[in-house]
Amino acid sequence: MIVDVELYGQIRKMHTHENISQREIARRLGISRNTVKKYCDGNHV
């Protein structure tokens, strides 16, 4: 799945600033945990 810059920003903000788990981010945004992991671990845009 390719995410747009806005969704990428949401993922990074939720993970780094709000300390929300990757599983919870995936649930809230309706995307796979693998996608969330990919964007939390790296600097992909």
N, C-alpha and C positions, 0 to 999 in steps of 0.2 A: 504494500500500500504506500502510495506517495502522499505525504501530507503537505498542506500549504504552509506558508510562513506563519500565519496566524495560529494555526493549530500547533505547530512546532513551538511557538512562543508560550502557548498555554501549557504544554507538556513540561517544558523546561521550568516555567514559573512554579507550577504545582509541585514539581519534584524538588527543586533547589530552595525555593523561598518558603513554601508552605509545608514542606516535609511530608507530602502525601505519598503513600506507597505506589509503586508502579501498577500493582493490581487494581488499586482503587482508582487511579487515573484512567486506566483502561475501561473500567466499569462506568465511570462518570462520562467519559467522552464517547463510549460505544465503539472503541477500536480494540485491536488485539493487544495482548500483553507483550508479544514479540515486537510489535511496532513501537510501543512505549519504551521498551528496553533499548531498542536501537537508538532512539532519539535522546534518551537519558544518558546513555553511555558515551556517545560520540558527539561530534560537532557537525552533524549532517543537517543540511538545509534543503 
